[in-house]
Amino acid sequence: MGRGRTISTHNTNQHIQQGNADIESRHAAALQDNTHYRGIWAGRQIDRDERASLQRVEGLQHGVEREEGIELEYRKVRLERVVLVGIYDTDRQAAEESLRELAALADTAGSTVLDGLIQRRDLPDKKTYLGKGKAQELSQLVHAHDADTVIVDTELAPSQRRELENVVGVKVIDRTALILDIFARHAKSKEGKAQVELAQLEYLLPRLRGWGESMSRQAGGQVAGGAGIGSRGPGETQLELDRRRIRTRMAKLRKDIKKMEPARKTRRAERCRTGIASVVVAGYTNAGKSSLLNRITGAGVLVENALFATLDPTVRHSITPNGREFTIADTVGFVRNLPTQLVEAFRSTLEEVAEADVILHVVDASHADPVGQVRAVHEVFAEIDGALNIPEIIVLSKVDIASEVDIAALRSRYPNTVPVSSVTGEGLDDLMQAIEDALPHPDIRINVIIPYDRGSLVSRIVEEGELQDELEYTSQGTRVHAYVTPRIYAQIDEAWILS
C-alpha cells in the first residue's frame, strides 16, 4: 500500500527539458565557436547520418500488439509519443533526476517525451506498479496526450507490465527493455551484436506467456483418432517450443562470443609482449569519453549527444610528453541500474578495464548529479575482478560549460582529479602529464654490456626503460645502465651483468 500523498508532475517534461536547456545551448555555442573541433574531433559523420536515418516515425498503430497464439513480453520497441512513470519513497530529487535520465534514454531511442508522472510510495504495487488510483490517472494522462507508449523507470515483473498495460490501454515498456533497444540499434561489430542479442534473449525468456489450449502444437500418437497413448496429453506446447528455441539460440551465442575471445586475448598478449602500457577510458554514458579519445588520439570515433553512442571498444595509440607510448581504449558507458543481462553479456568487453594499467574515469562536470554518476560507475567496477585496484584518474569533462563552484567541489571530493574540455583543449596537457605519472614505471635496475648482435634489445630498453646514463659503446658491446620492466629483464643474460 502506498502512504502519504501522491505527487503528479504533469509538467515533468518541461522540467526535464529545462534542466538541460542551458547546458545544451552553451555547449552548442562552444561547438559553433570551434570549427576545428567540429571538423576533426566530432567523429565520423557517416555514422551520425546513419543514426539519424534510424529515428522512428510517428503514426504507427497504437495499442498493444499481440501475435497469434503468443505474446512476447519483449517486443521490438517502437517508441513515438511516450509518457514517463516513476515512484519514490523519500528522495524526490533523486527520483526526478532518474526520470530526467529516462527521458534522455527515450530521446536516444527516437521518441518524443510528452509528460511524466511520479508517485510517492513505500513499495511498488504488486499488480500495477502504481496504485490503483494513480494508474487510472496515468490512463487519463496517456489519452489526453494521445500517447502510444508508457515507459516505467524500473524493471517490471511480467505480471505488472501486463496489468498496467490493461489499465492504460497502450504499450508499456520498462527501463531495461528501453536500454536493450538502444544497445540493439547502436551495436556495430559482430561481437557487439551477439552480446546485445544474448542480453535481449535473457530478458525475453522469463517473459513468454501463452493463451491456453491454443498454444498446443502436438498431440502425439493416434490422438486424432481418439485412441492410443498419445491421448494422454497435449504434447509440447508452442510456449515450450519457443522457450527451447530461445535457449538453443542463447547457447549458440555464448559459443560464438567465446570463440571471439582468443582474438582479443591475442591482441592483449601482443601489447603485453611489446611492453606497451594500456589506458582505458571509462565512465557514465554521454560523459564525453569518445570526445576525449578523439582529442587525445584523433581516432575519429563517433561523438553524439546521446546516451550509449559508443558500444564497440576502440583502441588507439598515443604518446606521453616524455615520449612513452601507450594504448588507449574507449569503452561502453555505464548508467544507473544497468541491466544485469548487459553486464553479463558485455563482461568480455569490460575485461578491457580489468586489463588496463590506468583508468581514465570521465565525469561530466556540468551534470546535475556527477557524484551519483561516479557512484554508479564504481558499482560496475566492483563487478569486474581487479578493476578497483587499478590506478584511477578522475577526468572532469565539459569544464567549459560547468560551474567553477561545482568543479572545485568535485576536485575537493575526489583526489587525483584533472578538469578538461575536449572542445577548447583546456587541461589536456595536465591530463597527459597525469597519465605519464600514473603509468607503471620500470623498477628493475640493470648495469650490463649487451652484445652488438642484440641491438633490438637495446632499442627496447631505450624505448620502454629509463636510462640512468648515456649508452657506452665498448669492444664487447653496448654498456647500458637503466631501469627496466620484468619482461625486458627476463631477456638479460647473466653473463652480460657487470659487478
N, C-alpha and C positions, 0 to 999 in steps of 0.2 A: 504494500500500500504506500502511496505517496504521502508526504507530510507537508504541512505548511501550504503556502500559496504557490500556484504555478505562474510562471512568467513567460509570456509570449512576446517574441520580438518580431513583429510583422515587418519592421524596417531593418531587419538584420542585414539584408543585402546592402543597404546604404552604409551601415557601419563597416561591413566587410570591405566595400569598395573605397569608402572614405579613408579608412585606416591606412590604405596603401597608396592613395592617390598622390599625396605629396611626394612620397619616396619615388614613385614611378615617374612623376614629372621632372623631379630633379635628376634622376638617372637618365631620362631621355635627353634632358638638356646637356648633361655631361657627354653623352654619346654624340650629340649633334655638334658639340664643340671640338670633338676629337675624331676627325675623319680618318686619321691614321689607325686608330683603334678599330673603327668600323670596317676598314678595308682589309686589315691584316689579322686582327686578333679575334674577330667575332665568329669565326668558324665557317664551315662550308655552306655556301648559300644554296647549293642544290639540295642539301638535306633539309634546310629550313623550308624551301619551297615544297618539298615532298610532304613534310609535316603539315603544312598549311593545306595542302590538297586533300588531306585525310580528315579535315574537320567535318563533323556531321551536319547534315542539313535538317531544317525543321520541316514539319508537315508529314512525318511518318505516322503510322497508325497508332492511336493512343490505346491505353488499356493494357491489361495483362495478356501476354501471348502464351498460348498453350498449343502444344503439338499433339497430334492424335496419339492417344494411348500412353503418353508420358509427358511429364513436365520436368524440365531441367531447372533446378534452383539457380544454377549458374548459367544464365543465357548470355548471348552476345549483347553486351551493354550498348544501347543506343540512346544516348543522353541528348536531349534537346533543351527542354524547359524544365528546370528542376527546383525543388524546394528542399531545404536542408533541415534536419532534425537532430537535436541532441538533448541530453539530460545532464544534471549535475547535482551533487549533494550539498556541498558548502562553498566551493570555489567557483563562483560565476565567472570571474575574469578568465580563469584557465579554460572554462567551457567555451567562452566566446572566442578565445584565441584558437582553440581547436576547431571551432566552426569556421573561422576565417581560413584556416589551413585547408579544411574540407572544401571550401569554396574555391580555393586555388587549385586543388586537385580536380574538382569538377570542371573548372575552366580549361585545365590542361587536357581533359578528356573531350573537349569540344562542346561543352554545354553552356547554357545561359542560366545563371543563378537568379531566380526571381525573388525569393524570400527565405526566411529562416524562422525556426521556432525552437525555443528552449524551455524545458520543464524542470522544476526542482523536485527531485525525488530521492528517497534513500536508496532504492533499488529499482531497476527497470521492471516494468510489469511483465510477468511470465508469459502472458498471452500476446499482447500487442506492443510491448516495449514501453510505449507511453500509457498513461492512464486512460480509462475509457472516455472520459470527457475530453481530454486533450487530443485523443485520436480522432474524435468527431470534429474537433476544432481544426485539426490538420486537414481532414477531408474537405471542410468548407474552404480552407485556405487554398488547397490544391485546385478546386473547381473555380474559385474566384479568379485565380491567375491563369486558368486553362493550362496547368502544368501537366506533364505526362510522366514524371518520374519523381520519386521521393528518395533522397539519399540520407541514410542514418549514420551518425558519427560513431559507429562501433561495429563489431561483428555480430550480426544477428543469428540467433538459432533458427533453423529452418521453419519451425512452427511459428515463431514470432514474425518472421517475414511474411508467411502465408496469411496469418490472421490480420496483420496490419494492411496487407495488400487488399484483403477482402473489405476492410473498413474504408480505405481511401479510394479504392476503385482504379488505381493506376499502379504502374510497376514500382516496386520497392527494391532498392539496391543498398547494400551496406558498404562500409568503408573498405573492407577487404576486397570485395568484388570490383570496386572502383579502381583501387590501386593495381589489381591484377590486369584490368583492362588497359590501363595506361602502359604498364610494362609490355603487354602484348603488342601494343601499337608501336612502341619505341625500340623494341629489340631488333637488332640488325644482323648480328653474327649467327652462325648456325648453333653455336653453343648457347648464346643468349636466348634464342627462340626455343630451344629444347628446355632450358631451365624454366622459362615462363610457362610453357605448356605443362610441364610437370607440376608446377605450383597450382595452375588452374585445375588440373585433374584432381589434385589432392583436396582442393576446396570443393570441387563438384561431387566427389564420391559420396560423402555422407548426406548430400542434399538431393539425391534422386528420390522420387516418390512415384507411386503408381496409382492406378484408377480402377482398383477392384479386379473383377474377373476379366475385364477387357485386356488386362496385362498378360494373360496366359497365352503362351505361344505353342506349347507342346502338350499333347495328351498322352502320347506313347501307346505302344501295343495296338490292341484292337478296340480302343475306346469308342471309335466311331460306330462300331457295330454293336456296342453295348455289352461286350464280353471281354474277358481277358484281364490280366493283372494290370494292364495299362489304365483300367478304370479306377484305380485306387487313388490317383492324384493327378493334378493338372500338369505335372512336369515342371520344366524350367520356365519361369515367367519372363516376360520382357524386361522387367526390372532387374532380375538376376542376370539376365543376358547382358544388359548394359553395364552392370557392375563388373562382370567378368571381363568384358571388353576394355573397360577403363583400367582395371588392374593389369591386364596384359600390356596395354599401351604404356602405363606407368613403368612397368618393368623394363620395357624396351628403351624408354627414355633414360632411365637410370643407367642402363648398359651403355647407351650412346654417350652420355655425359662422362661416364667413367673412361670410355675409350679416348675421349678428348684430353684427359688429364696428362698422359705422357708427353704430349707436345708442349704443354705449359711447363711441366716439370723439366723438360729438356731445355727450354729457354731459361728457366731459373738456374739450372745447373751450369749453363754456359756463362751466365752472368757471374755466378759464384766462382767458376773456374778462372775467369779473367780478372777476378778481384774487383769488379765494378760494384760500388755501393748502390743501394736502391732506396728510393724515396717514394712514398705513396701519398697521394692527395686524397684525403677522406673528409667527410663532413655531412652536414644536413643537406637535403636536396635543395637546389636553387640557391646555395650559399655563395656560388662564384668559383667553384673548383675548376671547371673547364676554362673559364676566362683566365684564371691564374696560370693554368698549364700552358695555354696558348701564349700568354705574355712571357713566360719563362723560356719556352722552347720553340715557339712558332709552330705548334703542332697542327693548327687548323682544325681543332676539334669543334664540333657543333656547339654553339652557345645560343641559348634560347631562354627568354624569361618565362620559364615553365618548369613545373616540378618533374623530376625524373627525365630530364632531357638527355642524360647520359646513362646508358645501361651497359654498354660493352667497353671493357677497360682499354685504355690507350696507353702504350708505353713509349716514351721518348728519351733521348739522351740530352744531358746538359752538362755544364762545366762550372765549377765554383770560381770565385775571384782568384784563387791561388792555382787554378788550372787542374783541379781534381775532377775527374769525370764521374758522373753518376747517372743512373736511370731514374726517371720519374713517371709514375703511373697514375692515371685518373681512375676513379672507381665509382660504382653506383652510389647515389646519395641515399642517406637514411631519412627516416621520418618517424614521428611518434606512432607507437602501436604498429610498427612494421609487421605485416602478417608473418606468422611463423613459417608458413609454407614458402614464402620468398626467402627468408633467412636460410632455410634448409636447402632450397633449390640453388641459391647463389653462393652456397658455402665454398664451393671450389673457386669461385671468383674472389670471394672475400679473403681467400688464403693469401692473396697478394699483400694484404695488410699484415698478416702474421709473419710473412717472409721479409718484410721491409727492415731496413736499418734505421729509418727515421719516418715518422708520420707527420705530415702537414695537415693538421686538423683545421679546416677552413670554417670560419664562423661569420655569418652575416651580421656585421656590427650595426647595421641600420634596421635590423628586425626588431619587432616589438618584444620578443621574448628570446634573446640569444642564450640566456642561461638554460632555459628549458631545452633548447636545441642541443646544447653541449651535453646535457644530461641524457638526452635520447641517444646521441651518438655513442656515448660511453657505455650505455646499456647494451648496444650492439657489439661494441668491442669486447665486453665481458663474455659474450658468447663465442668469441674467436680465441682459440687457445693461444696464449702468449702475447696477444695484442696489447694488453695493459702494461706489459713490461718493456715495450719498445719506446725509445725517446720520442716525445711528442712536442711539436711546436704549434701553439695556437696562433693561427693566422686570422687576424680581424680584417675581413674583406669589406669592400664598398665604403671605406672611410671617407671618400669624397662626398658622400651623401648622408653620413652618420653624424650624430651629435657628439661634440667633443666631450661632453659630460658622460655620455654612455661609453665612449671609448676609454676614458680614464677609469670608469668604474670596472670595466671588463679587465683592463690591464692590472688593476689592483687585486682583482679577484683571482685571476689565473696567472701563474708565473710563466716565464718564457713565452711572452706574447709579442707578436710583431704586427702592427697595423699596416695594411697595404691597400692600394687601389689599382685594379687592373686597367682602369680607364685612363688615369693620369700617370700611372707608373710610380706613384708615391710609395715609398717604403720597400720597393723591390730590391734595392741594393742591401738594405738591412736584412731582408729575408734571405738573400743568397749568402750573406755572411753568417747568419744564424744556421743555415744548412751546413755550411763549411765547418762550423764549430761542433755541430751535433753528429756529423758523420763519424763512424768509428775510425780511429787513427791507428796506424801501425804501432805496436808496443814491444816488439822483439828486437833487441839491439844486435847488430852484426858488425864484425870487422874482418873482412875476408878478401882474398885475392881470387877472382873468378877468371878461369882460362878464357882466352880470346875466342875460342870456338863456342862459348856460351854467351855470346853478345846479346842474344834475345832476353836472357835472364837479367842482364844488366839494365836493359831497356825497361823491363817490367819494374825493377826496383826504382828506377828514376821516375817512372810514371805513377806508381802506386805507393811507393815508400816515401820516407822522409830522410833525405841525405843530411848527414851531420858535417861532412867535409866534402870538398870537391873531389871528383874522381881522379885517381892517380894511376897512370899507365906505367907498369913495370915490365921487366923482361918475362916474368911468369904469367902476367895477366893484368886485369884491372882491379886495383885496390878500391874497395867500397866500404865506407863507414856510414851506416844508416840504420834506421828503424824500419822493420818490415812486418808484414802480416804473417800469420801462421801458414797460409798457403804458399807464400814465397819461401819462407824459412824451410819448409819441407823439401824444397829443391836444392838446398845448400848442402854440398858435400863436406863432411867433416875435415877432409884433407885441405880444404881451402881456408879454414878458420885460422886466424892469426892469434897468437897467445896474448 
